[in-house]
Amino acid sequence: MEELLGVHVPPPRESFEIREVHVSSALRRDPLPGIDYSFNPYVGCYHGCTFCFVPRLLQIDRSAWGASVVVKRNAATVLAKELRRLPRGLVAISTATDPYQFVEGKYRITRHALEVLLRAQWPVSVLSRAPLMIRDLDLFTQFSEIEVGMSVPTLDDAARALLEPWAPPIDARLRCLRALADAGLTTFVGFAPAYPPTGGWNPGRIAEVFAEAGVKKMFTRSLDARWGVAEAMAKRLDESDLAVDLARIGDLETIAPFVSRLAEECRARGIDFRNAFELRMADSNQGFGSSPKALGSR
């Protein structure tokens, strides 16, 4: 894969499978606050993050998550038809996949969808973990209503490598945010699910780095440990030096005070910080984080 922002992204795993399909719908009414529709150009995600909630939504085996992706070849064409008949609203790209995972470099489904949305002058919110999104800067800057963001739930890349091993490094995401902000765009960070502080990072240092990257907004949420997340994380953390600390990702007694302090530090630097912990389902953390020492000793 080509080098992006000075960072080489590992080539696809040999076992990774890509399948192409044609779809009959492109937009989905989205239940998330402030979002009217979601557009997901792919099904599945190469990044295969250990904590991803999408396998639960799709009702698929978590062990298969990250092993394949389905490409919606005609999604932009279908989108254009839907925009002519649906009420105008904010479109989130994406909520159940990464719109700039490596297959986007070839298929350009996300870019074609942005071109359609731009012609229709619909508002857009874009979220990714991949710095490939900087490729579409020329389109972003033409929108009258747009915000662009990166998922950056930790600044400790060693922690990222354990739980998001196939996602781009943290430094690449921060440089992408800075480039987007320098272009005059409103940028945001999805600090979700919030990692516990590791690697010497504290709320003040984290907030300062995001401020220096030009971030204007942040949101967070806690871990949803259902559907095999706890077991998948325990396997990844086994024998890691960070096991005890990262096991606390599902412990609200650790995460909630940390996030509250981070919110204060961010707001002090002019970053609009939204804490979505209160939206967490009551049972979403059961089975993980309540006994970090036991997990860390595995």
C-alpha positions as CSV (number, residue, x, y, z in Angstrom):
1,M,0.0,0.0,0.0
2,E,1.2,3.5,-0.7
3,E,2.8,5.5,2.1
4,L,0.4,8.1,3.6
5,L,1.6,11.1,5.6
6,G,5.0,9.4,6.0
7,V,3.5,6.2,7.5
8,H,3.6,2.9,5.8
9,V,0.4,0.9,6.3
10,P,0.9,-2.9,6.4
11,P,-0.3,-4.8,3.3
12,P,-3.5,-6.8,3.6
13,R,-3.4,-10.1,5.4
14,E,-3.0,-13.0,3.1
15,S,-6.3,-14.5,4.4
16,F,-8.3,-11.3,3.9
17,E,-11.2,-11.6,1.5
18,I,-12.9,-8.9,-0.6
19,R,-16.4,-9.5,-2.1
20,E,-18.3,-7.1,-4.4
21,V,-22.1,-6.7,-4.2
22,H,-24.8,-4.4,-5.6
23,V,-27.2,-2.8,-3.1
24,S,-30.8,-1.5,-3.4
25,S,-30.4,1.1,-0.6
26,A,-27.5,3.4,0.6
27,L,-28.8,5.6,3.4
28,R,-30.0,4.3,6.7
29,R,-32.0,6.4,9.2
30,D,-29.7,6.6,12.2
31,P,-30.8,6.6,15.8
32,L,-27.6,8.4,17.1
33,P,-28.3,11.9,18.5
34,G,-27.7,14.7,15.9
35,I,-27.4,12.3,12.9
36,D,-30.2,11.9,10.4
37,Y,-28.7,9.2,8.1
38,S,-25.7,6.9,8.0
39,F,-23.8,5.9,4.9
40,N,-21.6,2.8,5.0
41,P,-19.8,2.1,1.8
42,Y,-18.5,-1.3,3.0
43,V,-19.7,-4.2,5.2
44,G,-16.8,-5.3,7.4
45,C,-13.6,-3.6,8.3
46,Y,-10.0,-4.5,7.7
47,H,-8.9,-2.8,10.9
48,G,-10.7,-5.5,13.0
49,C,-10.5,-3.6,16.2
50,T,-10.9,-5.9,19.2
51,F,-13.6,-3.8,20.9
52,C,-15.8,-3.0,17.8
53,F,-19.5,-3.2,18.4
54,V,-20.4,-3.9,14.8
55,P,-20.1,-7.7,15.0
56,R,-22.9,-7.6,17.6
57,L,-25.0,-5.5,15.3
58,L,-24.4,-7.9,12.4
59,Q,-24.8,-10.9,14.6
60,I,-21.5,-12.5,13.3
61,D,-18.8,-14.4,15.0
62,R,-16.3,-12.0,16.4
63,S,-13.4,-14.3,15.4
64,A,-14.3,-13.5,11.8
65,W,-14.3,-9.8,12.3
66,G,-11.5,-8.1,10.2
67,A,-11.1,-11.1,7.9
68,S,-13.2,-9.8,5.0
69,V,-15.0,-6.8,3.6
70,V,-18.0,-6.5,1.3
71,V,-17.8,-3.6,-1.3
72,K,-21.0,-1.9,-2.2
73,R,-20.1,-1.2,-5.8
74,N,-23.2,0.8,-6.8
75,A,-23.7,2.6,-3.4
76,A,-23.0,6.1,-4.8
77,T,-25.4,5.6,-7.7
78,V,-28.1,4.4,-5.3
79,L,-27.3,7.3,-3.0
80,A,-27.9,9.9,-5.8
81,K,-31.4,8.5,-6.3
82,E,-32.2,8.5,-2.6
83,L,-31.1,12.2,-2.2
84,R,-33.8,13.2,-4.7
85,R,-36.6,11.8,-2.6
86,L,-35.5,11.9,1.0
87,P,-35.7,15.0,3.3
88,R,-32.4,16.7,3.6
89,G,-30.4,15.8,6.7
90,L,-26.9,15.2,8.1
91,V,-25.2,12.1,6.7
92,A,-22.6,10.3,8.8
93,I,-19.9,8.5,6.9
94,S,-19.6,6.0,8.5
95,T,-21.1,4.3,11.6
96,A,-20.5,0.6,11.0
97,T,-17.3,0.4,8.9
98,D,-14.3,2.6,8.2
99,P,-14.9,4.6,5.0
100,Y,-11.1,5.0,4.4
101,Q,-9.9,1.5,5.1
102,F,-7.4,0.3,2.5
103,V,-10.0,-1.0,0.0
104,E,-11.2,2.6,-0.5
105,G,-7.9,3.3,-2.2
106,K,-9.0,1.1,-5.1
107,Y,-12.8,1.3,-5.1
108,R,-13.3,5.0,-4.1
109,I,-16.9,4.3,-3.0
110,T,-16.5,6.9,-0.2
111,R,-15.2,9.5,-2.6
112,H,-17.9,8.9,-5.2
113,A,-20.5,9.3,-2.4
114,L,-19.0,12.5,-1.3
115,E,-19.2,13.8,-4.9
116,V,-22.9,13.0,-4.9
117,L,-23.5,14.6,-1.5
118,L,-21.5,17.7,-2.6
119,R,-23.6,18.2,-5.7
120,A,-26.8,17.9,-3.6
121,Q,-25.3,20.2,-0.9
122,W,-26.2,17.9,1.9
123,P,-24.4,18.3,5.3
124,V,-21.8,15.6,6.1
125,S,-19.9,14.3,9.1
126,V,-17.0,12.0,8.3
127,L,-15.2,9.7,10.8
128,S,-12.3,7.3,10.2
129,R,-9.2,5.8,11.7
130,A,-7.3,6.0,8.4
131,P,-5.2,9.0,7.1
132,L,-6.3,8.1,3.5
133,M,-9.1,10.5,4.2
134,I,-6.7,13.4,3.4
135,R,-6.9,12.3,-0.2
136,D,-10.4,13.9,-0.3
137,L,-9.4,17.2,1.1
138,D,-10.3,18.8,-2.3
139,L,-13.9,17.7,-1.8
140,F,-14.2,18.4,1.9
141,T,-13.2,22.1,1.4
142,Q,-16.1,22.6,-1.1
143,F,-18.8,21.6,1.4
144,S,-20.7,24.4,3.1
145,E,-21.6,22.1,6.0
146,I,-19.1,19.5,7.0
147,E,-17.0,18.2,9.9
148,V,-14.3,15.6,9.6
149,G,-12.9,13.5,12.4
150,M,-10.6,10.7,13.4
151,S,-11.1,8.0,16.0
152,V,-8.3,8.4,18.5
153,P,-9.3,6.7,21.8
154,T,-5.7,6.7,23.2
155,L,-2.5,8.5,22.5
156,D,-0.4,5.5,23.6
157,D,0.5,3.7,20.4
158,A,1.6,0.6,22.3
159,A,-1.9,0.3,23.7
160,R,-3.3,0.9,20.2
161,A,-1.1,-1.8,18.8
162,L,-2.7,-4.3,21.2
163,L,-6.3,-3.5,20.7
164,E,-6.3,-2.0,17.2
165,P,-3.3,-3.9,15.6
166,W,-4.4,-3.4,12.0
167,A,-5.4,0.2,12.3
168,P,-3.0,3.1,11.4
169,P,-0.7,4.4,14.1
170,I,-1.8,7.3,16.4
171,D,0.8,9.7,15.1
172,A,-0.6,9.3,11.5
173,R,-4.1,10.1,12.7
174,L,-2.9,13.2,14.6
175,R,-1.0,14.5,11.5
176,C,-4.1,13.9,9.4
177,L,-6.2,16.0,11.9
178,R,-3.6,18.8,11.8
179,A,-3.7,18.8,7.9
180,L,-7.5,18.9,7.9
181,A,-7.6,21.7,10.5
182,D,-4.9,23.7,8.5
183,A,-7.3,23.5,5.5
184,G,-9.9,25.4,7.5
185,L,-12.1,22.4,8.3
186,T,-13.9,21.8,11.6
187,T,-12.3,18.7,13.0
188,F,-13.3,16.3,15.8
189,V,-12.0,13.3,17.7
190,G,-13.9,10.2,18.6
191,F,-12.3,9.3,21.9
192,A,-14.2,6.0,21.9
193,P,-14.2,3.7,23.5
194,A,-12.1,5.6,26.0
195,Y,-8.9,3.8,26.9
196,P,-7.6,4.1,30.4
197,P,-4.5,6.3,30.6
198,T,-1.3,4.4,29.9
199,G,2.2,5.2,28.8
200,G,2.4,8.3,31.1
201,W,-0.4,10.1,29.4
202,N,-2.6,12.2,31.6
203,P,-5.7,14.3,30.9
204,G,-3.7,17.6,30.6
205,R,-1.2,16.2,28.1
206,I,-3.8,14.5,26.0
207,A,-5.9,17.6,25.8
208,E,-2.9,19.7,24.8
209,V,-2.0,17.3,22.0
210,F,-5.5,17.5,20.6
211,A,-5.6,21.2,20.9
212,E,-2.2,21.5,19.0
213,A,-3.7,19.3,16.3
214,G,-6.5,21.8,15.8
215,V,-9.3,19.7,17.2
216,K,-12.5,21.6,17.8
217,K,-14.9,18.9,19.1
218,M,-14.6,15.6,20.9
219,F,-17.0,12.9,22.0
220,T,-16.6,9.7,24.0
221,R,-18.4,6.7,25.2
222,S,-17.6,3.7,27.3
223,L,-16.8,0.2,26.2
224,D,-19.6,-2.1,25.0
225,A,-18.2,-5.5,26.2
226,R,-20.9,-7.7,24.8
227,W,-20.7,-10.3,22.0
228,G,-17.3,-11.6,22.8
229,V,-15.4,-8.3,23.3
230,A,-14.2,-9.3,26.8
231,E,-12.8,-12.6,25.6
232,A,-11.2,-11.1,22.5
233,M,-9.5,-8.4,24.6
234,A,-8.3,-10.8,27.2
235,K,-6.6,-12.9,24.5
236,R,-4.9,-9.8,23.0
237,L,-3.7,-8.6,26.4
238,D,-2.4,-12.0,27.6
239,E,1.1,-11.5,29.0
240,S,1.3,-7.9,27.9
241,D,3.0,-5.4,30.2
242,L,-0.1,-3.2,29.7
243,A,-2.6,-5.9,30.6
244,V,-3.5,-4.7,34.0
245,D,-4.0,-1.1,33.0
246,L,-5.9,-1.8,29.7
247,A,-8.1,-4.3,31.5
248,R,-9.7,-1.3,33.2
249,I,-11.1,-0.1,29.9
250,G,-14.4,-1.5,31.0
251,D,-14.3,-0.3,34.6
252,L,-16.4,2.9,34.9
253,E,-14.9,3.6,38.3
254,T,-11.6,4.1,36.5
255,I,-12.8,5.5,33.2
256,A,-15.5,8.0,34.3
257,P,-13.3,10.1,36.5
258,F,-10.5,10.1,33.9
259,V,-12.9,11.2,31.2
260,S,-14.4,13.9,33.5
261,R,-10.9,15.3,34.0
262,L,-10.1,15.1,30.3
263,A,-13.3,16.9,29.5
264,E,-12.3,19.8,31.9
265,E,-8.8,20.0,30.3
266,C,-10.3,20.0,26.7
267,R,-12.9,22.6,27.5
268,A,-10.2,24.8,29.0
269,R,-8.5,24.7,25.6
270,G,-11.6,25.5,23.7
271,I,-12.5,22.0,22.6
272,D,-16.2,21.2,22.8
273,F,-16.2,17.8,24.7
274,R,-19.3,15.7,24.7
275,N,-19.5,12.8,27.2
276,A,-21.9,10.1,26.1
277,F,-21.3,7.7,29.0
278,E,-24.9,8.4,30.2
279,L,-26.1,6.9,26.9
280,R,-24.5,3.5,27.7
281,M,-26.8,0.6,28.0
282,A,-27.0,-0.7,31.5
283,D,-25.5,-4.1,30.8
284,S,-23.0,-3.0,28.1
285,N,-19.9,-3.5,30.3
286,Q,-20.8,-6.7,32.1
287,G,-18.0,-9.3,32.1
288,F,-15.1,-7.0,31.5
289,G,-13.1,-4.5,33.6
290,S,-14.6,-5.3,37.0
291,S,-11.6,-7.4,38.0
292,P,-8.5,-5.9,36.1
293,K,-5.9,-7.6,38.4
294,A,-7.3,-11.0,37.7
295,L,-7.4,-10.4,34.0
296,G,-3.9,-8.9,34.0
297,S,-2.5,-11.9,35.6
298,R,-3.6,-14.3,32.9
